[in-house]
Amino acid sequence: MNRLQPILYACLLIYLAAVLQSGWWNHWRILGCRPDGFLIVSGVLAVRSNPAGAGMAGFMAGVVQGGLAGANLAHYGISRLIAGSCGAWLARLLGPKSWGVALLAIAGTTLLGNLSLLFLAAPPDISGYLIETFKTLAINLLFGALLHGFLSRVWPPRDFQD
Amino acid sequence: MSKLAGWLWFPALFALAIGLGRVQNQARRKGEFDPVSSAIQSAVYPLSEPLRASVQRLADMGEAVRSAPELRLEHERLRQLAAAGEQYSAREKIWLQDYQALRKLSGFQAPVDRKRIPARPLDYFPLENRMTLSVGKNRGVKPGLAVVNAEGLIGVVQAVSEASCQILLLSSPALRVGAMALREPPLAGILRGQGLETLLLDYLPANAKVESGDWVVTSGYSQHIPRGLIIGRVVQIERDPYYGATRARIYPSATIGLAAEVYILL
């Protein structure tokens, strides 16, 4: 894989997340939960990249998410930058990449992304937001596992142990 | 040294994010989209909109199959209602003529009949209390206009591009709308969102005789939002004798965020 390919994959995944989020997941819940495609992609990329690369991918995903929502781009950019880089750092800390590490990184990215957004732009109903975050975490793990499994065929993490 | 250079991306991206936020706020103050958001929406909507329409069709089909008997009954009930409504509308025309004649006699201008622009939601962001609609400057939409559906007011236009606009939903704490409880005389205050299921009518007088179940509508003390658009019903009253104010919690009439078709009132 050359240097450009991961960037291309990341851009493609973020675009796919934007289309799915805007065309489907924002309008209909799945099993009572609303997935966050941008955090799923940030989590999956965090397993495959170093903290700087995952942070940049997270930042890009955040700006796209904020731009679509008309939300403050700074809040989304910064929260997803933190989530992506911390997710990658967590994946490194946990050792060789396995399914467990990947799922933990996706969960960590989702939690950190939403919690840092909570501090940057607190919603009026914090308890409702936290409940929604845990629901999103559950469905993100499901979709994240699917995406990680699919992506591992074409772009496995460097030290992935199946 | 190279490690340090690797970490320099973070403050740079932080600064970039803050810069983007500022550009966005400046554009929003002018009632426009910032260039970054516009570019992102232009790139995503051509694919996401057909996807949304397809998923909607599938969901509708499933719903129709699941609740076919109820839909038949509902259809029959609506036919009867429509027949009754036709009789009523003839009388309504006479009342309206009387009302306008009385206004003219009293020296008031005749009420302006607002043009309604139908629109489809392109995108909905519950966390941000925002919705993107399918009409923009090309249909005369501008910031501040009211957005309604059959159930009542759902939001106010905030930013407009050529072919789309973004509305701030009634559930948003950032939105302030002049509203009044329908009492004799009406009790006017300022309404703001507290989430999808609660709105707050604030700045009512301390001795305001508002009660649970009262209807709340727009007060019309605004350039763009007309008087009398239904907002919801009072469900709880909080009196604060210390500040000499009363506030009422409102349950919104419209299912905010689930509207499939809306109208913008020009």
Interface residues (C-beta under 8 A of the other chain):
Chain A: Y15 A18 V19 L20 Q21 S22 G23 W24 N26 H27 W28 R34 N50 A52 G55 M56 F59 G62 V63 V64 G66 G67 L68 A69 G70 A71 N72 L73 A74 H75 G77 I78 L81 S85 P123 P124 D125 G128 Y129 E132
Chain B: G6 W7 W9 F10 L13 F14 L16 A17 I18 L20 G21 R22 Q24 N25 F33 D34 V36 S37 A39 I40 Q41 A43 V44 Y45 L47 S48 E49 P50 L51 R52 V55 Q56 A59 L122 D123 Y124 F125 P126 L127 E128 R130 T132 Q158 A159 Q166 P173 G193 Q194 G195
